[in-house]
Amino acid sequence: MATALLWAGFFLVNFNIAMMMPLLPFIQEAGHLTTHQAGLVLAAFPVAALLSNLALGPWIDRFGRRRFILAGSAAVAVTLAATTLGSGVVWLTLCRAATGLFMPMIGACLFAAIADYLPEDRRARAAGQVTTAAPIAFLAAISLGVILGGLVAWQVPLLLASGLAVLIALGAARLPPTPVHALASGRVTPETYRRRLLSLSMSRQTRLLFTSYFAWSAAVFGFLGLYPAWAVQRGLAGQGAGTIGTLLLLGEVGGLLGALLATRVRHGPLRFCGLAGLATALTVAVVPFGVDLPWYQALAYGGFAFGRDLMLALILGGAMLLVPAAERGSLNALLNAIYQTGATLGGIMAAWLYAWRDDFWANALFAGVLFFISALQLLRIGDARRR
């Protein structure tokens, strides 16, 4: 039950992030938002989530993962449902920011909680299984966002996510409390934050991992932030929302295959991840060549999704092995904060670059360079570990 619940939580975290990107053109139309206003709505969640992640880590370690999953999922159910009640830029921005405050209460606990409820010999496999929720979430969010947003109403995916949050809250209520040995002791003070941050950044391998994860996050959202909008408005404009949604659905299968492959990698996972990052950088850089070519976009998007989720699974799957049990919540929260920082900057840059050049070349090249940087850091980690 614990693995299934954590899988659902990770699915919700990624679905919430991914669903806003394909819904954005339909929300723009309903609320008469400009491109810059749409970028503000898109950026509100990661900005708030960044602050929340930075603050939550020591509290999660002190009071236990179960409490925060329960409280966070209940609050997220409310904020997602509230988002559907308006279409103005102020209301949408406030609701997305509120969701950003509460969603990290779930996300910062998930990989740390694997060690709370599973024996050591099952944790690596469970981490790989939980990570497969990301490509499935992107698969569902991107395709359903275009199909439901274009053919039904943009509010439907948010209501579905709200319902899932309710189920996660009910499931978390049935979990046993976090084991006492996995809880930090003592009060949470400013010194606690300073000590945790320093301890988590002392290792050279960890610093390289943080840099790589930041570049990966910014690359993903620099590309994906406006790709659905470009596909609907220009790249595949003559195909219709249903066809584009189906093509994105097929492309997201690549992400699932990438996550599944990650569970099979046993030797040199970070080097393998770095090589995959180099291939992903090349793939996203050539996406704009395929204007009005559905088969080209399906293959290119599938290659992007494959590399994105392969890298995500290998990075997160090994991160929890770097710290003691009582610091895993802090590490999970810090990784989430890095992710949100990269997502924020990547999302903002995606909006600006697309406003500058709506042929998507600027977005594609921006993402390609960042994937390349992420890959180089991962390859350097591999070299450091051999020495």
MIVOKOL-476617 format. One record per atom (N, C-alpha, C): z, x, y. Coordinates in pm, whole numbers, plus 50000, padded with zeros to 5 digits. Example, Ala and Ser with C-alpha at 12.3 -4.5 7.8 and 13.67 -1.06 7.14 Angstrom:
BEGIN
507805131949431
507805123049550
507805132049670
507085128549775
507145136749894
507875129050003
# end
This chain:
BEGIN
500005008249879
500005000050000
500005008650126
500765019650125
500865028050244
499505033750283
498735038850187
497425044550217
496495033950274
496525022050216
495675011150265
496045007250408
497335006850437
497775003350572
497365013950673
497535026650636
497145037450726
495625037550746
494885034450640
493425033350652
493075022350752
493725010850741
493464999850833
493805003750977
494905011150994
495285015551127
494255024951188
493775034351107
492765043751157
491445036551185
491145026551103
489965018251128
490095011351263
491245005451290
491454998251417
491325007751536
491925019651525
491865029251635
490415032651669
489615035351567
488225039251590
487345027451626
487615015851566
486845003851598
487045000151745
488285000951791
488604997751930
487835006752026
487735019651993
487035028952080
485525026452076
485005025051954
483545024351937
482965011051984
483725000151972
483124986951997
482764984952144
483444991852236
483164989752377
481814995352418
481325005352346
480065011652385
478865002452362
478704996252244
477594986952231
477784973952308
479044970152335
479294957952411
479054959652560
479004972252605
478964974852748
477774968252819
476544969152767
475444962552839
475614947352849
476234941252748
476434926652751
477584923052845
478634931552849
479724929352944
479214931253087
478364941353107
477754943353239
477014930853285
476234925253195
475444913453231
476344901553262
477394899453178
478264887953199
479084889253326
479544901453358
480394903453474
479674908553596
478324910353586
477524915453696
478074928953746
478354937953649
478934950853684
477834961153710
478084970053803
477184981353825
477424991853716
476555001953711
476715012553612
478025019953631
478395022453756
479645029653782
480865021053747
480805008053771
481894999153732
482024998653580
480884998353510
480924998553364
481545011553313
481235022653379
481855035353341
483365035153363
483815028353467
485265027153492
485945019253381
485325008353338
485875000453226
485935009053100
484875016653075
484815024952955
485865035952958
486135041553077
487065052753089
488525048453097
488815035653126
490195031253145
491035033453020
490485030252904
491245032052781
491615046552755
490665056152751
491055069752719
491985076152820
491865072552949
492775078253049
494215073853021
494415060852998
495755055852968
496255061252835
495365062052736
495765067052604
496165081752610
495525089352695
495895103452712
497345104552756
497705097252860
499085097652909
500075093052804
499705082452731
500585077252628
500775087252515
499705093652472
499815103452364
500685115252403
500535119952527
501345131252572
502835127752573
503145115152602
504545111252611
505165107652477
504375102852382
504925096552261
505415106252154
504785117852141
505015126452025
506475128751988
507305134152076
508705136552041
509475123852006
509135112552069
509825100052037
509465095251897
508215097051858
507805093351722
508535101951620
508625115051647
509355123951555
510835120351548
511385115451658
512825112551662
513155099351593
512345088951613
512705075551566
511855070351450
510825077551411
510105073951291
508775067051315
507815069951225
506455064951240
506355049951220
507125044451127
507005030251094
507265021351216
508315024351292
508665016151408
507525015751509
506885026951530
505845027551632
504565020851584
504245021951455
503075014751404
503264999751420
504464995051387
504764980651397
504684975851542
505384982551632
505404978251772
504034979651837
503354990751808
502054993151869
501004983051827
500944980051698
499934970551650
500184956451705
501444952551718
501754939451776
501304938751922
501574949251998
501184949452139
499664949952155
499014957552070
497554958652077
496894945152047
497454937551953
496904924351924
496864915752049
497904916652131
497984908852254
496974913852358
496894926952378
496024932252484
494554930352451
494184931652323
492784929452286
492384914852307
493284905652269
492984891452291
492894888352440
493754894652521
493734892152665
492454897052730
491844907652673
490614913152729
489494902852730
489514893652635
488424883852624
488524872652727
489594872352806
489824861052897
489164862653032
488554874053059
487904876053188
486754885653175
485884886153276
484734895153274
484614903453402
485574902153493
485544910053616
485994924253591
485574933453677
485864947653657
487374950353662
488114943653750
489554946153763
490284941653637
490004929553589
490674924453471
490344932853348
489084936053327
488684944053212
489304957953216
489324963953334
489904977353346
491404977153316
492114967253367
493554966353342
493854963853193
493084955153131
493304952252989
492994964352901
491914971552935
491594983552857
492664994352879
493184995453000
494255005053025
495515001352947
495844988452942
497014984052865
496834986952717
495644984652666
495364988052526
495535003052504
495115010952604
495265025452594
496715030052590
497605022452650
499025026052644
499635023452507
499175012952439
499805008852313
499085014052187
497765015952194
497055020352075
497545033752022
497925043552107
498455056152055
499745054651974
500475043751993
501655041551910
501255040151763
500015035851739
499495035351602
498855048751567
497905053051651
497095064751618
497895077551602
498945079451682
499715091751675
500615092451552
500695081751476
501575081351359
500845082851226
499555080251223
498875077651096
498865089751003
498365101151050
498275112650960
499635118950937
500545117751034
501915122351011
502615113750906
502295100850902
502955091750808
502495093750664
501355100150644
500905102950506
501985110750431
502555120750499
503585128850435
504895121250417
505095110350490
506315102450477
506335094250348
505145089850305
505095079950197
504365084550070
503805096750072
503075101449954
503575115149913
503605118049782
504015131349735
503005141849777
503445154349777
502615165149831
501275166549760
501245164449630
499995166549557
498955155549582
499345144849652
498405134049683
498035133249831
498625141849912
498445140450057
497035144250102
496485155250048
495155159550092
494115148950060
494195143449941
493245132949902
493435120549989
494695117050016
494965105250099
494445107350241
494595119650294
494065122350428
492555120350433
491865124950327
490435122750321
490085108050311
490865100650233
490605086350219
490835078950351
491915082350421
492195075850549
491095079050650
490605091350648
489585095450743
488285087750725
488005082950603
486775075250582
486765062350663
487925058150714
487955046150799
487165048150927
487075060650976
486365063051103
484885059651094
484125065250997
482715061550993
482475046850965
483345040750883
483175026550856
483445018450982
484445022851062
484735016051188
483565017351285
483005029451296
481855031251384
480665023251333
480495023151201
479405015451142
479525000751180
480724995251164
480934981051194
480864978451344
481504987151424
481594984551567
480244985651636
479484996151604
478224998251673
477224987351638
477094984451508
476114974551466
476554960351503
477804956851472
478284943451505
478364941351656
478674952051730
478734950751874
477384946651933
476304952951884
474974949551933
474574935651886
474804932751756
474374919951700
475174908351759
476534909351750
477354898351801
477314897451953
477324909052019
477264908852165
475964903152217
474864906052146
473574901252191
473234887252147
473724883152029
473334870251974
474434859651981
475704863651990
476794853851993
477554855052125
478554863852130
479334865952253
480044879352243
480174886352356
480774899552352
482264899152318
482904887352331
484334886252303
484664886552154
483684883452068
483964881751924
484514894551860
483904906351878
484464918351816
485894921351859
486234918551985
487594920952031
488594911651964
488194899151943
489074889751873
489254893751727
488204898851665
488334903651527
489304915451520
489204924551616
490124935951620
491554931451644
491734921451729
493074916051754
493674910351626
492874903051549
493364897651422
493764908651325
492974919451320
493324930651232
494634936951276
494874938051406
496134943751455
497324935351410
497164922251407
498244913551359
498534916651212
497504918251130
497694921250988
498384934750968
498014944551051
498654957751040
500134956751076
500464949051178
501864947351215
502654941051100
502074931051035
502754924650921
502924934550806
501904942750781
502004952650675
503034963450706
503074967950832
504034978250871
505464973350857
505684960450878
507024954950864
507544956150721
506644957650624
507044958650483
507174973050435
506804982650519
506954996650480
508435000750486
508845010150401
510215015450415
510305024050540
511505025950595
511665034550714
511225048750685
510915056050791
510585070250778
511765077750716
511525086150613
512635093550552
513415101750653
514715102450634
515585109250731
515205123950745
514805130550634
514495144850641
513235147550724
512405137350749
511185139050827
511375135250973
512625132551015
512915128951153
513495140951226
513135142251353
513745152551436
515135148051479
515995157651504
517345154551550
517485158351697
518515153151761
518765156351900
518045147151996
518475147752122
517885139252225
516515144452266
515685135252315
514375138952369
514545142152517
514285154452555
514465159252692
513195166452737
513085169852865
511935178052909
511815191052831
512955196652790
512915208852710
512255206452575
512445194552520
511815191052393
510295191752406
509765186052513
508315186452535
507825200852550
508545208652627
508125222652648
508145230352518
509225228852441
509365236252316
508285232352215
508005219152205
506995214652110
505615219652148
505285218852276
503975223152320
503765237952295
504795246052322
504685260352298
504575263452149
505385256652067
505355259451923
504025255451861
503415244751911
502155240151855
500965248551903
501135256152009
500015263852063
500165278852041
501175283051963
501385297351942
500335303551851
499895296151751
498945301551654
497545302351715
496875313751693
495505315251742
494585305151675
494785302851544
493955293151475
494125279051532
495375275651568
495625262551624
494975261051761
495035271651843
494395271051974
492885269251961
492295276351866
490855274751844
490545260551795
491415255251710
491225241651662
491285231651777
492245233451867
492355224451983
491085225052069
490595237152094
489375238552174
488185231852107
488065234051977
486965227951902
487055212851904
488265207451885
488445192951881
488145186652017
488525193652125
488215188752259
486705188152280
486015198952245
484565199252264
483885188752176
484375187152053
483825176951964
483985163052024
485175159952076
485445146852133
484535144052252
484415153852343
483565151952460
482105150552420
481695157752317
480315156852270
480025142952213
480945137852132
480735124752070
480565114052176
481425113952276
481375103252375
480355106152485
480025118852505
478935121852596
477615116552542
477485116452410
476285111052346
476395095952324
477495091852260
477595078052215
477965068352326
478525073552436
478965064752542
477885055652596
476665060952611
475565052952665
474375052052570
474505057352448
473365056452356
473005041952323
473965033152287
473565019252261
472905012652381
473435015452502
472825009652622
471395014752639
471185027752618
469835033452629
468915027452524
469425025752400
468595020052295
468155005852328
469084997952384
468764984052419
467844983352540
468124991752640
467404990752767
466094998252770
466015009752697
464805018052706
464335023452572
465225030052498
464805037152378
464115028452276
464655016552252
464075007052156
463994993252220
463614992952346
463694980652424
462874969352366
461794972352296
460944961752243
461364956252109
462484960952054
462864957351918
463804945451909
464584942452012
465524931452006
466884935851956
467934928251994
469314932051962
469564932251811
469004922651737
469224922251593
468664934351523
467454938351557
466824950051494
467564962751531
467914964251658
468624976351700
469984977151631
470674965851622
471964965851552
471814969851407
470764965351341
470524968951201
470234983751187
469434989351279
469125003551275
470385012051295
471245007651387
472495014951408
473405013851286
473385002251222
474155000551099
473685010350992
472375011550975
471835021050877
472185035350916
472135038351046
472485051651091
473925055151064
474825045451079
476245047951057
476575050550910
475685046850821
475875050650680
475945065750668
475225072750754
475325087350756
476735092050784
477445085150872
478825088850899
479705087150777
479525076350704
480295074250582
480015085250481
478745089050466
478405099850373
479035113050416
479095115450548
479725127650596
481205128150563
481915116850582
483335116450551
483575118050401
482725111750320
482875113050175
482605127350130
481625133950190
481355147950156
482545156650191
483225153550302
484365161650345
485475161750240
485625150750166
486665150450062
486335159449945
485075163949936
484645172649826
484665187449862
484835190549989
484805204450033
486145211049999
486105221249917
487335227949873
487445242249926
486325249149945
486355263249985
485685264750121
486375271750213
485845274050346
485515261550423
486445251750430
486095239050496
485765240550644
486485249450715
486225250750858
484895257650884
484535267350801
483215273650814
482125263450784
482325255650680
481365245050647
481245235250763
482395231950823
482435222750937
481685228751056
481855241751079
481145248351189
479645248051170
479195250551048
477755250051021
477205235951043
477985225951000
477585212051023
477505209051173
478415215051252
478385213151395
477125218751459
476655230351410
475405236051462
474225226751435
474185221151314
473105211851280
473185199251364
474405194451390
474585182351471
474145184851615
474425196751668
474005200051804
472485199051818
471765204251720
470305203451724
469825189051712
470475181351626
470055167451603
470145159051729
471295159651798
471455151151917
470555155552031
470235168552035
469425173552146
467995168252142
467505164252024
466115159752013
465995144552002
467115137252016
467065122652005
466085116152103
466035120452232
465145113452326
463655114652294
463265123652203
461855124552166
461345111552105
462255104052037
461825092651957
461855079352029
461385078852152
461355066252226
460405056552156
460885044052135
460095033352072
459735036251926
460485045351861
460255048351720
461505044651640
461575032751582
462795028551511
463195037951398
462235042351318
462555051051205
463135064351254
462595069651365
463085082251421
464525080751469
464805069951541
466155067751592
467155065451480
466735058351374
467635056251260
468005069351195
467015078251175
467285091251113
468115100251205
467745100551333
468455109151427
469905104551445
470075091451460
471435086251476
472245088351348
471585086751233
472275089351107
472725103851094
471875113251142
472275127351140
473445130151232
473425124051350
474565125351441
475835119851378
475765107751319
476955101651260
477455109851142
476555115651063
476955124050950
477765136050998
477235143251097
477945154851148
479245151251218
479225140451294
480425135951366
481585133551271
481365126051164
482475122151077
482815132750974
481875141050937
482205152550853
483145161850928
482845164651054
483695173451133
485065167151156
485095154251187
486375147451210
487275148351087
486715145550970
487515145550847
488075159350817
487265169850833
487725183250799
488745188450900
488595184851027
489555189351129
490905182551110
490895169251100
492165161951088
492805163950952
491975165350848
492535166750714
493395179050697
493065190050770
493835202350756
494875204550863
494845196750970
495735199451084
497205197951049
497555187850968
498965185150939
499615195950853
498805204750793
499355215550712
499895226950797
499655226550927
499995237851013
501425237451066
502115226051053
503435224651116
504435218651017
505755220351043
506775213850959
506735198750971
507375191850877
507335177250872
507855170951000
508915176551058
509535170451177
508725172551304
507595179751295
506745181751412
505375175451395
505155168651283
503815163151258
503465152151357
504435144151397
504145133751495
503705139851627
504355150751668
503975157451793
502575163251783
502255169551668
500915175051650
499875164051648
500165153151577
499235141751571
499015136151712
500095134751788
499975129451924
499205139152013
499455152251998
498745162052080
497255162152047
496925161151919
495515160251881
494885147551940
495625136651938
495125124351998
494935125952149
495875133052213
495745135352357
494505143852387
494275153852305
493075162052321
491825153552301
491885145052200
490765135852173
490515126752292
491585121052348
491435111952460
490945119152584
491395131652605
490905139452718
489415141852705
489005146352586
487595148552563
486785135752575
487335124852519
486645111952527
486515107252671
487575109152749
487545105052890
486455112452966
486515125752958
485535133653031
484125131352977
484015130352845
482705127752786
482155114252828
483025103952829
482585090552870
482185090053017
482975096853102
482635097153245
481305104453267
481165115953200
479925123453213
478745115653159
478965108153050
477885099952995
477385089853098
478315083253167
477925073453268
477205080053384
477725091353433
477105098153546
475715103453509
475625109753392
474345115553351
473295104753329
473715093553274
472765082653250
472345076253381
473265075453477
472905070253609
471925079653679
472055092653650
471165102653710
469785102553644
469795102353506
468535102253432
468665092153319
467985080753333
468105070453231
467145072353115
466495084153106
465685087352988
466515093652877
467805095752901
468815100352805
468735115452776
467825122552839
467745136952812
469005144252856
469545140752972
470745147653020
471925145352926
472095132952877
473185129952784
473025137752654
471795138152602
471555144752474
471815159752482
471355166152589
471555180552604
473025183852628
473705175452706
475145177352730
475905176952597
475635166952515
476315165852386
475945177252293
474685181452294
474255192252207
474975205252238
475125208452365
475835220652404
477295220252359
477945208752375
479355207652337
479535208352186
478645202352108
478715203851963
478565218451923
477695225551993
477495239751966
478775247651993
479435244852105
480705251552137
481765248452033
481865235751993
482835231751891
482585239351761
481315240551722
480985247451598
481375262151604
481145268551717
481505282751730
483005284951715
483815276051773
485275277451759
485715276051614
485105266751542
485445264851401
485055277151318
483925282951348
483515295051277
484455306551308
484965307351429
485935317751464
487245315851390
487665303451368
488875300851289
488705306151148
487525303951090
487265309050956
487365324150950
486805331051053
486905345551056
488345350251072
489125343351154
490525347151175
491315345651048
491055335150971
491805332850848
491475343450743
490205348150738
489875358550642
490595371350675
490665374850806
491375387150844
492855386050813
# end
